[in-house]
Amino acid sequence: MLKGKWYQRKDLEVVNSRGDALQCSHYMPIVRPEGNPLPCVIYCHGNSGCRTDASEAAIILLPSNITVFTLDFSGSGLSGGEHVTLGWNEKDDLKAVVDYLRADGNVSLIGLWGRSMGAVTSLMYGAEDPSIAGMVLDSPFSDLVDLMMELVDTYKVRLPKFTVKFAIQYMRRAIQRKAKFDIMDLNTIKVAKSCFVPVLFGHASDDDFIQPHHSDRIFDAYVGDKNIIKFEGDHNSPRPQFYFDSISIFFNNVLQPPEDEVGSTYFDLSHDYFPKGNWSTFHELEYPDELLDSPAGPATSSTEDAIKQLRSRRPMSMIVVPADISSKDKQPDDQVESRGSDSQASSSNMISFELSGASPHGSNVPASIDDDEYVEYPLDSLADFPSNAEEEERASTVSFL
């Protein structure tokens, strides 16, 4: 319950174009203002995440009469599908959700909020659907292959450059065979040059996993209305309140949600970020919503308090890998992978490239490369990659037999 208003979570399935059942949740008020359709923000989780990562977004946006829809992308969470494709197939999942919401009749304008892989997914879809009202893109990568090369340098992987390039080509062909997409197509700079949806970028200044210059490059290439916010932290860090305030300002401007009959309070911050219109603030939070992992608890006086309570119960999904990647082969496998663990490891402790074809809950779920779940190949298997041109040619011949 938020400020005397009750909200509900509707769980449902949406089937994508490949026939995979996507598990989804829609957070909305039980009673709609004047019974009218409300704007909706679709939250797109990252590579090692799932739809529960949308809890903070729901706390921030619901009191402004903006509903929040979220999904487990195919290959993630409880949804069907075999592979996580870092945005390629996920954009088709997003299209299926948008089509569902438009057919539902209870949604007016639609916005997108994505983090890491979810940000890439949002941008790739937004370029194809100009009717999207606005997007928040948190730490997207600009080019997947460039990111792979950077990670090798960042984590001091002791391999010659030509071996790394061969390894990437090896992975490229394997991914094309298994997941039916080309990693070379995951270039968001090209997409940004044809996207006109208003966008707010966000990136942590100490993110050493997807470095801030990725957002800078996309921002520079982006042709639509745009703004960018940098904040302290790394790839997995909790986002600061001023960033959430900026997101609220942005979505209130582009979605123009209806005000409650009792009226709303306004801050004077909007001109600092976006010059268009006023924006209604969040109502005070009295009880954490049961839909947001808090079935009971003490009263809170602000969304900031509510988010702190939420984080104490369920941290955002994160990626953890060995601090010393070069000594990975000396560590047992159960120490290599971690998802949502109690350890507060930062993004500086992660790297892997592997394409998972296993159950999202099985032991083969990849330790992610991003705040999301990446196309992963364990680095200890790099010994199997060709080390020269002759071996590369032999490997490619065998792989296509």
One Martini backbone bead per residue (centre of mass of N, CA, C, O) as a GRO file, in nm:
protein
  401
    1MET     BB    1   0.094   0.037   0.025
    2LEU     BB    2   0.051   0.375  -0.112
    3LYS     BB    3  -0.076   0.629   0.027
    4GLY     BB    4  -0.363   0.470   0.054
    5LYS     BB    5  -0.286   0.281  -0.189
    6TRP     BB    6  -0.366   0.013  -0.392
    7TYR     BB    7  -0.180  -0.267  -0.517
    8GLN     BB    8  -0.106  -0.482  -0.797
    9ARG     BB    9  -0.017  -0.814  -0.918
   10LYS     BB   10   0.010  -0.937  -1.249
   11ASP     BB   11   0.031  -1.257  -1.362
   12LEU     BB   12   0.183  -1.367  -1.678
   13GLU     BB   13   0.166  -1.469  -2.023
   14VAL     BB   14   0.395  -1.441  -2.302
   15VAL     BB   15   0.427  -1.499  -2.647
   16ASN     BB   16   0.659  -1.532  -2.868
   17SER     BB   17   0.773  -1.578  -3.196
   18ARG     BB   18   0.916  -1.866  -3.088
   19GLY     BB   19   0.714  -1.988  -2.848
   20ASP     BB   20   0.787  -1.854  -2.587
   21ALA     BB   21   0.732  -1.836  -2.247
   22LEU     BB   22   0.664  -1.537  -2.073
   23GLN     BB   23   0.728  -1.416  -1.764
   24CYS     BB   24   0.502  -1.188  -1.601
   25SER     BB   25   0.457  -0.845  -1.461
   26HIS     BB   26   0.189  -0.622  -1.327
   27TYR     BB   27   0.195  -0.305  -1.195
   28MET     BB   28  -0.103  -0.176  -1.023
   29PRO     BB   29  -0.380  -0.024  -0.960
   30ILE     BB   30  -0.688  -0.109  -0.853
   31VAL     BB   31  -0.761   0.198  -0.888
   32ARG     BB   32  -0.833   0.407  -1.136
   33PRO     BB   33  -0.812   0.709  -1.253
   34GLU     BB   34  -1.121   0.750  -1.384
   35GLY     BB   35  -1.070   0.473  -1.550
   36ASN     BB   36  -0.811   0.515  -1.700
   37PRO     BB   37  -0.556   0.489  -1.878
   38LEU     BB   38  -0.215   0.404  -1.825
   39PRO     BB   39   0.095   0.439  -1.804
   40CYS     BB   40   0.396   0.248  -1.909
   41VAL     BB   41   0.674   0.066  -1.774
   42ILE     BB   42   0.933  -0.128  -1.906
   43TYR     BB   43   1.129  -0.360  -1.743
   44CYS     BB   44   1.480  -0.442  -1.819
   45HIS     BB   45   1.684  -0.674  -1.754
   46GLY     BB   46   1.966  -0.831  -1.702
   47ASN     BB   47   2.168  -1.101  -1.752
   48SER     BB   48   2.141  -1.201  -1.425
   49GLY     BB   49   1.842  -1.146  -1.424
   50CYS     BB   50   1.503  -1.040  -1.336
   51ARG     BB   51   1.184  -0.923  -1.259
   52THR     BB   52   1.256  -0.844  -0.956
   53ASP     BB   53   1.431  -0.586  -1.041
   54ALA     BB   54   1.157  -0.393  -1.054
   55SER     BB   55   1.094  -0.293  -0.763
   56GLU     BB   56   1.212  -0.005  -0.765
   57ALA     BB   57   1.043   0.101  -0.999
   58ALA     BB   58   0.770   0.067  -0.858
   59ILE     BB   59   0.820   0.260  -0.621
   60ILE     BB   60   0.872   0.515  -0.806
   61LEU     BB   61   0.607   0.504  -1.016
   62LEU     BB   62   0.325   0.435  -0.895
   63PRO     BB   63   0.258   0.715  -0.742
   64SER     BB   64   0.247   0.848  -1.054
   65ASN     BB   65   0.061   0.665  -1.238
   66ILE     BB   66   0.277   0.433  -1.315
   67THR     BB   67   0.313   0.151  -1.459
   68VAL     BB   68   0.467  -0.185  -1.417
   69PHE     BB   69   0.647  -0.383  -1.646
   70THR     BB   70   0.765  -0.729  -1.640
   71LEU     BB   71   1.031  -0.967  -1.738
   72ASP     BB   72   1.140  -1.275  -1.846
   73PHE     BB   73   1.358  -1.348  -2.044
   74SER     BB   74   1.464  -1.545  -2.262
   75GLY     BB   75   1.659  -1.769  -2.065
   76SER     BB   76   1.524  -1.643  -1.808
   77GLY     BB   77   1.430  -1.747  -1.532
   78LEU     BB   78   1.093  -1.875  -1.608
   79SER     BB   79   1.142  -1.878  -1.894
   80GLY     BB   80   1.168  -1.963  -2.195
   81GLY     BB   81   1.438  -2.083  -2.343
   82GLU     BB   82   1.799  -2.120  -2.403
   83HIS     BB   83   1.899  -1.815  -2.470
   84VAL     BB   84   2.125  -1.557  -2.420
   85THR     BB   85   2.156  -1.246  -2.645
   86LEU     BB   86   2.201  -0.938  -2.543
   87GLY     BB   87   1.921  -0.831  -2.734
   88TRP     BB   88   1.828  -0.981  -2.985
   89ASN     BB   89   1.584  -1.159  -2.880
   90GLU     BB   90   1.478  -0.956  -2.663
   91LYS     BB   91   1.339  -0.757  -2.862
   92ASP     BB   92   1.111  -0.965  -2.926
   93ASP     BB   93   1.001  -0.984  -2.644
   94LEU     BB   94   0.929  -0.684  -2.625
   95LYS     BB   95   0.725  -0.682  -2.855
   96ALA     BB   96   0.523  -0.878  -2.727
   97VAL     BB   97   0.460  -0.691  -2.487
   98VAL     BB   98   0.365  -0.442  -2.640
   99ASP     BB   99   0.134  -0.583  -2.788
  100TYR     BB  100  -0.020  -0.660  -2.535
  101LEU     BB  101  -0.066  -0.373  -2.416
  102ARG     BB  102  -0.218  -0.257  -2.664
  103ALA     BB  103  -0.451  -0.478  -2.650
  104ASP     BB  104  -0.561  -0.432  -2.355
  105GLY     BB  105  -0.650  -0.100  -2.299
  106ASN     BB  106  -0.489   0.003  -2.008
  107VAL     BB  107  -0.280   0.156  -2.200
  108SER     BB  108  -0.107   0.414  -2.313
  109LEU     BB  109   0.180   0.493  -2.268
  110ILE     BB  110   0.526   0.391  -2.348
  111GLY     BB  111   0.805   0.281  -2.158
  112LEU     BB  112   1.166   0.240  -2.102
  113TRP     BB  113   1.370   0.026  -1.871
  114GLY     BB  114   1.722  -0.035  -1.876
  115ARG     BB  115   1.979  -0.280  -1.781
  116SER     BB  116   2.220  -0.324  -1.975
  117MET     BB  117   2.091  -0.550  -2.155
  118GLY     BB  118   1.819  -0.394  -2.129
  119ALA     BB  119   1.926  -0.138  -2.269
  120VAL     BB  120   1.989  -0.264  -2.541
  121THR     BB  121   1.707  -0.368  -2.596
  122SER     BB  122   1.561  -0.096  -2.589
  123LEU     BB  123   1.717   0.041  -2.819
  124MET     BB  124   1.659  -0.166  -3.044
  125TYR     BB  125   1.351  -0.130  -3.025
  126GLY     BB  126   1.316   0.183  -3.039
  127ALA     BB  127   1.419   0.200  -3.340
  128GLU     BB  128   1.144   0.034  -3.438
  129ASP     BB  129   0.958   0.219  -3.219
  130PRO     BB  130   0.845   0.550  -3.220
  131SER     BB  131   0.604   0.522  -2.995
  132ILE     BB  132   0.793   0.548  -2.786
  133ALA     BB  133   0.819   0.788  -2.530
  134GLY     BB  134   1.064   0.654  -2.352
  135MET     BB  135   1.413   0.618  -2.222
  136VAL     BB  136   1.607   0.416  -1.994
  137LEU     BB  137   1.976   0.388  -1.994
  138ASP     BB  138   2.165   0.151  -1.812
  139SER     BB  139   2.463   0.054  -1.901
  140PRO     BB  140   2.541   0.029  -2.198
  141PHE     BB  141   2.661  -0.115  -2.482
  142SER     BB  142   2.811  -0.041  -2.798
  143ASP     BB  143   3.002  -0.312  -2.836
  144LEU     BB  144   3.062  -0.639  -2.799
  145VAL     BB  145   3.349  -0.681  -2.909
  146ASP     BB  146   3.480  -0.448  -2.760
  147LEU     BB  147   3.411  -0.554  -2.481
  148MET     BB  148   3.574  -0.812  -2.493
  149MET     BB  149   3.852  -0.676  -2.530
  150GLU     BB  150   3.844  -0.508  -2.269
  151LEU     BB  151   3.820  -0.743  -2.064
  152VAL     BB  152   4.096  -0.861  -2.117
  153ASP     BB  153   4.245  -0.608  -2.012
  154THR     BB  154   4.113  -0.562  -1.734
  155TYR     BB  155   4.179  -0.886  -1.640
  156LYS     BB  156   4.461  -0.985  -1.734
  157VAL     BB  157   4.471  -1.168  -1.979
  158ARG     BB  158   4.715  -1.412  -2.086
  159LEU     BB  159   4.688  -1.311  -2.413
  160PRO     BB  160   4.711  -1.286  -2.723
  161LYS     BB  161   4.549  -1.102  -2.950
  162PHE     BB  162   4.512  -1.318  -3.173
  163THR     BB  163   4.376  -1.523  -2.983
  164VAL     BB  164   4.131  -1.354  -2.910
  165LYS     BB  165   4.024  -1.322  -3.197
  166PHE     BB  166   3.986  -1.620  -3.248
  167ALA     BB  167   3.791  -1.668  -3.013
  168ILE     BB  168   3.569  -1.481  -3.117
  169GLN     BB  169   3.523  -1.631  -3.383
  170TYR     BB  170   3.452  -1.895  -3.255
  171MET     BB  171   3.205  -1.788  -3.100
  172ARG     BB  172   3.050  -1.674  -3.335
  173ARG     BB  173   2.992  -1.946  -3.475
  174ALA     BB  174   2.860  -2.091  -3.237
  175ILE     BB  175   2.629  -1.884  -3.201
  176GLN     BB  176   2.510  -1.909  -3.482
  177ARG     BB  177   2.433  -2.209  -3.449
  178LYS     BB  178   2.270  -2.193  -3.173
  179ALA     BB  179   2.127  -1.878  -3.172
  180LYS     BB  180   2.099  -1.722  -3.453
  181PHE     BB  181   2.339  -1.500  -3.420
  182ASP     BB  182   2.532  -1.196  -3.453
  183ILE     BB  183   2.759  -1.026  -3.263
  184MET     BB  184   2.812  -0.793  -3.477
  185ASP     BB  185   2.507  -0.673  -3.440
  186LEU     BB  186   2.591  -0.561  -3.145
  187ASN     BB  187   2.542  -0.227  -3.235
  188THR     BB  188   2.434   0.074  -3.088
  189ILE     BB  189   2.544   0.301  -3.262
  190LYS     BB  190   2.387   0.241  -3.517
  191VAL     BB  191   2.107   0.264  -3.383
  192ALA     BB  192   2.132   0.563  -3.272
  193LYS     BB  193   2.123   0.694  -3.572
  194SER     BB  194   1.783   0.597  -3.580
  195CYS     BB  195   1.692   0.731  -3.299
  196PHE     BB  196   1.403   0.939  -3.150
  197VAL     BB  197   1.378   0.865  -2.867
  198PRO     BB  198   1.361   0.971  -2.570
  199VAL     BB  199   1.662   0.998  -2.354
  200LEU     BB  200   1.814   0.842  -2.056
  201PHE     BB  201   2.126   0.830  -1.931
  202GLY     BB  202   2.320   0.586  -1.730
  203HIS     BB  203   2.638   0.595  -1.532
  204ALA     BB  204   2.898   0.461  -1.375
  205SER     BB  205   3.216   0.588  -1.314
  206ASP     BB  206   3.335   0.282  -1.197
  207ASP     BB  207   3.282   0.112  -1.445
  208ASP     BB  208   3.474  -0.192  -1.542
  209PHE     BB  209   3.282  -0.348  -1.739
  210ILE     BB  210   3.099  -0.106  -1.844
  211GLN     BB  211   3.217   0.157  -1.956
  212PRO     BB  212   3.130   0.490  -1.984
  213HIS     BB  213   3.207   0.523  -2.293
  214HIS     BB  214   2.964   0.375  -2.405
  215SER     BB  215   2.752   0.593  -2.346
  216ASP     BB  216   2.900   0.822  -2.488
  217ARG     BB  217   2.886   0.704  -2.774
  218ILE     BB  218   2.583   0.682  -2.794
  219PHE     BB  219   2.517   0.974  -2.731
  220ASP     BB  220   2.668   1.101  -2.975
  221ALA     BB  221   2.489   0.929  -3.192
  222TYR     BB  222   2.232   1.038  -3.098
  223VAL     BB  223   1.932   1.192  -3.252
  224GLY     BB  224   1.773   1.240  -3.015
  225ASP     BB  225   1.658   1.317  -2.732
  226LYS     BB  226   1.901   1.395  -2.463
  227ASN     BB  227   2.056   1.247  -2.166
  228ILE     BB  228   2.314   1.250  -1.898
  229ILE     BB  229   2.415   1.043  -1.611
  230LYS     BB  230   2.646   1.055  -1.348
  231PHE     BB  231   2.771   0.817  -1.101
  232GLU     BB  232   2.850   0.658  -0.837
  233GLY     BB  233   3.016   0.355  -0.902
  234ASP     BB  234   2.924   0.048  -1.037
  235HIS     BB  235   2.764  -0.196  -1.202
  236ASN     BB  236   2.621  -0.304  -0.911
  237SER     BB  237   2.533  -0.056  -0.789
  238PRO     BB  238   2.343   0.129  -0.621
  239ARG     BB  239   2.125   0.368  -0.694
  240PRO     BB  240   2.075   0.687  -0.660
  241GLN     BB  241   1.830   0.909  -0.578
  242PHE     BB  242   1.881   1.131  -0.795
  243TYR     BB  243   1.840   0.935  -1.028
  244PHE     BB  244   1.548   0.860  -0.967
  245ASP     BB  245   1.442   1.148  -0.986
  246SER     BB  246   1.516   1.182  -1.285
  247ILE     BB  247   1.335   0.954  -1.386
  248SER     BB  248   1.071   1.073  -1.288
  249ILE     BB  249   1.081   1.327  -1.451
  250PHE     BB  250   1.098   1.201  -1.727
  251PHE     BB  251   0.834   1.024  -1.722
  252ASN     BB  252   0.639   1.257  -1.654
  253ASN     BB  253   0.692   1.406  -1.923
  254VAL     BB  254   0.648   1.171  -2.147
  255LEU     BB  255   0.368   1.041  -2.010
  256GLN     BB  256   0.157   1.203  -1.858
  257PRO     BB  257   0.018   1.145  -1.593
  258PRO     BB  258  -0.236   1.131  -1.394
  259GLU     BB  259  -0.392   1.287  -1.146
  260ASP     BB  260  -0.502   1.302  -0.852
  261GLU     BB  261  -0.775   1.432  -0.696
  262VAL     BB  262  -0.594   1.546  -0.444
  263GLY     BB  263  -0.340   1.599  -0.572
  264SER     BB  264  -0.011   1.754  -0.609
  265THR     BB  265   0.331   1.764  -0.578
  266TYR     BB  266   0.605   1.995  -0.641
  267PHE     BB  267   0.901   2.027  -0.787
  268ASP     BB  268   1.202   2.237  -0.887
  269LEU     BB  269   1.386   2.024  -1.084
  270SER     BB  270   1.315   2.000  -1.391
  271HIS     BB  271   1.511   2.220  -1.519
  272ASP     BB  272   1.777   2.045  -1.461
  273TYR     BB  273   1.684   1.827  -1.697
  274PHE     BB  274   1.381   1.904  -1.803
  275PRO     BB  275   1.179   2.158  -1.959
  276LYS     BB  276   0.916   1.980  -1.959
  277GLY     BB  277   0.713   2.055  -1.745
  278ASN     BB  278   0.569   1.888  -1.494
  279TRP     BB  279   0.595   1.699  -1.177
  280SER     BB  280   0.503   1.439  -0.984
  281THR     BB  281   0.534   1.312  -0.691
  282PHE     BB  282   0.575   1.110  -0.452
  283HIS     BB  283   0.422   0.936  -0.235
  284GLU     BB  284   0.405   0.836   0.057
  285LEU     BB  285   0.525   0.561   0.240
  286GLU     BB  286   0.374   0.329   0.460
  287TYR     BB  287   0.381   0.045   0.303
  288PRO     BB  288   0.519  -0.209   0.184
  289ASP     BB  289   0.476  -0.380  -0.086
  290GLU     BB  290   0.409  -0.711  -0.139
  291LEU     BB  291   0.513  -0.699  -0.438
  292LEU     BB  292   0.811  -0.594  -0.308
  293ASP     BB  293   0.901  -0.809  -0.079
  294SER     BB  294   0.689  -0.666   0.157
  295PRO     BB  295   0.441  -0.781   0.353
  296ALA     BB  296   0.598  -0.650   0.601
  297GLY     BB  297   0.635  -0.340   0.794
  298PRO     BB  298   0.749  -0.050   0.847
  299ALA     BB  299   0.703   0.261   0.823
  300THR     BB  300   0.739   0.503   0.563
  301SER     BB  301   0.839   0.841   0.424
  302SER     BB  302   0.984   0.721   0.160
  303THR     BB  303   1.131   0.593  -0.115
  304GLU     BB  304   1.409   0.567   0.007
  305ASP     BB  305   1.323   0.385   0.242
  306ALA     BB  306   1.194   0.162   0.073
  307ILE     BB  307   1.453   0.085  -0.083
  308LYS     BB  308   1.621   0.008   0.162
  309GLN     BB  309   1.438  -0.221   0.252
  310LEU     BB  310   1.455  -0.382  -0.008
  311ARG     BB  311   1.769  -0.422  -0.012
  312SER     BB  312   1.776  -0.582   0.262
  313ARG     BB  313   1.611  -0.828   0.125
  314ARG     BB  314   1.684  -0.761  -0.203
  315PRO     BB  315   1.918  -0.762  -0.407
  316MET     BB  316   2.045  -0.693  -0.682
  317SER     BB  317   2.151  -0.824  -0.943
  318MET     BB  318   2.470  -0.996  -0.987
  319ILE     BB  319   2.822  -1.018  -1.064
  320VAL     BB  320   3.055  -1.293  -1.002
  321VAL     BB  321   3.411  -1.312  -0.994
  322PRO     BB  322   3.720  -1.351  -0.986
  323ALA     BB  323   3.964  -1.137  -0.890
  324ASP     BB  324   4.170  -1.357  -1.016
  325ILE     BB  325   4.153  -1.464  -1.330
  326SER     BB  326   4.433  -1.613  -1.369
  327SER     BB  327   4.342  -1.824  -1.113
  328LYS     BB  328   4.086  -1.994  -1.187
  329ASP     BB  329   4.206  -2.292  -1.213
  330LYS     BB  330   4.235  -2.299  -0.879
  331GLN     BB  331   3.925  -2.301  -0.867
  332PRO     BB  332   3.632  -2.383  -0.783
  333ASP     BB  333   3.332  -2.365  -0.938
  334ASP     BB  334   3.163  -2.263  -0.681
  335GLN     BB  335   3.353  -1.986  -0.683
  336VAL     BB  336   3.289  -1.857  -0.967
  337GLU     BB  337   2.984  -1.859  -0.913
  338SER     BB  338   2.741  -1.584  -0.874
  339ARG     BB  339   2.398  -1.505  -0.757
  340GLY     BB  340   2.300  -1.305  -0.522
  341SER     BB  341   2.501  -1.281  -0.315
  342ASP     BB  342   2.635  -1.170  -0.011
  343SER     BB  343   2.846  -1.060  -0.159
  344GLN     BB  344   3.009  -0.732  -0.243
  345ALA     BB  345   3.081  -0.756  -0.529
  346SER     BB  346   3.215  -0.627  -0.799
  347SER     BB  347   3.272  -0.583  -1.137
  348SER     BB  348   3.582  -0.655  -1.094
  349ASN     BB  349   3.466  -0.974  -1.047
  350MET     BB  350   3.423  -1.015  -1.381
  351ILE     BB  351   3.420  -1.292  -1.621
  352SER     BB  352   3.251  -1.418  -1.922
  353PHE     BB  353   3.202  -1.658  -2.198
  354GLU     BB  354   2.873  -1.796  -2.253
  355LEU     BB  355   2.654  -2.037  -2.390
  356SER     BB  356   2.346  -2.120  -2.269
  357GLY     BB  357   2.150  -2.443  -2.276
  358ALA     BB  358   2.033  -2.439  -2.004
  359SER     BB  359   1.886  -2.414  -1.735
  360PRO     BB  360   1.828  -2.130  -1.539
  361HIS     BB  361   1.868  -2.334  -1.266
  362GLY     BB  362   2.121  -2.462  -1.325
  363SER     BB  363   2.464  -2.535  -1.310
  364ASN     BB  364   2.502  -2.390  -1.612
  365VAL     BB  365   2.477  -2.120  -1.530
  366PRO     BB  366   2.616  -1.839  -1.607
  367ALA     BB  367   2.855  -1.637  -1.534
  368SER     BB  368   2.845  -1.317  -1.567
  369ILE     BB  369   2.944  -1.024  -1.760
  370ASP     BB  370   2.709  -0.877  -1.655
  371ASP     BB  371   2.435  -0.758  -1.506
  372ASP     BB  372   2.398  -0.987  -1.685
  373GLU     BB  373   2.353  -1.238  -1.928
  374TYR     BB  374   2.600  -1.379  -2.104
  375VAL     BB  375   2.789  -1.460  -2.355
  376GLU     BB  376   2.956  -1.752  -2.256
  377TYR     BB  377   3.313  -1.828  -2.198
  378PRO     BB  378   3.524  -1.989  -2.036
  379LEU     BB  379   3.856  -1.920  -1.982
  380ASP     BB  380   3.957  -2.218  -1.944
  381SER     BB  381   3.871  -2.281  -2.258
  382LEU     BB  382   4.098  -2.132  -2.425
  383ALA     BB  383   4.282  -2.378  -2.476
  384ASP     BB  384   4.088  -2.473  -2.723
  385PHE     BB  385   4.186  -2.256  -2.885
  386PRO     BB  386   4.333  -2.123  -3.131
  387SER     BB  387   4.691  -2.008  -3.181
  388ASN     BB  388   4.665  -2.019  -3.499
  389ALA     BB  389   4.597  -2.031  -3.829
  390GLU     BB  390   4.599  -2.339  -3.864
  391GLU     BB  391   4.412  -2.411  -3.627
  392GLU     BB  392   4.177  -2.239  -3.720
  393GLU     BB  393   4.123  -2.389  -3.985
  394ARG     BB  394   4.074  -2.667  -3.859
  395ALA     BB  395   3.841  -2.585  -3.672
  396SER     BB  396   3.648  -2.482  -3.895
  397THR     BB  397   3.629  -2.749  -4.046
  398VAL     BB  398   3.520  -2.925  -3.814
  399SER     BB  399   3.269  -2.741  -3.724
  400PHE     BB  400   3.120  -2.798  -4.024
  401LEU     BB  401   3.074  -3.122  -4.020
   0.00000   0.00000   0.00000
